[in-house]
């Protein structure tokens, strides 16, 4: 998977590739779908949510430039796979999920896999997790119509935020936000399609 889907497309980030080689991706999907876990497409995890395709997980992890010891806020725990990748890269991960069943399943899975540097919360992810702010990095794994202001407020300076944004639910840009010396800049890193970001500052 790493060689054919990630490195072959130009992502040679050692931290990302090593993390994704180590993690057993099939443990993050239902047993009936485990044969698809390493294929080059997203896999359903229930409740109209998916585990992103391996390349997208690698791309987002690479763009965030996570360094060991950084505090990372993830919006949309889902299966817990992206959180596990970030944890393997050495981050202290704070992850928020709005769907109770996914939150409970991810907590059980990540505990069994002994990821003790991941904290989980059941809540509206568009509000962030202000109790533990500021965050060096923020990653949003669902697409919304705009960048939620609470997330920008909780981003450290300097810091980076990555999120799919678009006026259409099926036409989004992967937006990389940088905060530096009180100034916020953003750039598009290409078109993507993600599940909807639901919440106060989402759809």
FENFENUR-V529366 format. One record per backbone hydrogen bond with DSSP energy under -0.5 kcal/mol. CO is the residue of the C=O (numbers start at 1). NH is the residue of the N-H. Records with the same first field share a line. If there is no record, write none. Layout:
CO = NH + NH
//
This chain:
1 = 5 + 6
2 = 6 + 7
3 = 8
6 = 9 + 11
7 = 10
10 = 12
12 = 14
13 = 17
14 = 18
15 = 19
16 = 20
17 = 21
18 = 22
19 = 23
23 = 25
24 = 27
25 = 28
26 = 29
30 = 33
31 = 34
33 = 36
34 = 37
36 = 39
39 = 41 + 54
43 = 51
46 = 49
49 = 45 + 46
50 = 52
51 = 43
53 = 56 + 57
54 = 58
55 = 59
56 = 60
57 = 61
58 = 62
59 = 63
60 = 64
61 = 65 + 66
62 = 65
67 = 70
70 = 72 + 92
71 = 136 + 137
72 = 74 + 94
73 = 139
74 = 76 + 96
75 = 141
77 = 80
80 = 84
81 = 85
82 = 86
83 = 87
84 = 88
85 = 89
86 = 91
87 = 90
90 = 69
91 = 93
92 = 72
93 = 119
94 = 74
95 = 121
96 = 76 + 77
97 = 123
98 = 100
99 = 103
100 = 104
101 = 105
102 = 106
103 = 107
104 = 108
105 = 109
106 = 110
107 = 111
108 = 112
109 = 113
110 = 115
111 = 114
114 = 116
115 = 118
117 = 93
119 = 95
121 = 97 + 123
123 = 125
124 = 127
125 = 128
129 = 132
130 = 133
135 = 156
136 = 160
137 = 73
138 = 162
139 = 75 + 141
140 = 164
143 = 197
144 = 166
146 = 148
148 = 151 + 152
149 = 153
150 = 154
151 = 155
152 = 155
154 = 134 + 135
159 = 179
160 = 138
161 = 177
162 = 140
163 = 175
164 = 144
165 = 173
168 = 171
171 = 168
172 = 192
173 = 165 + 175
174 = 189
175 = 163 + 177
176 = 187
177 = 161
178 = 180 + 185
179 = 158 + 159
180 = 183
183 = 180
185 = 178
187 = 176
190 = 174
192 = 172
195 = 143
196 = 198
197 = 203
199 = 202
//
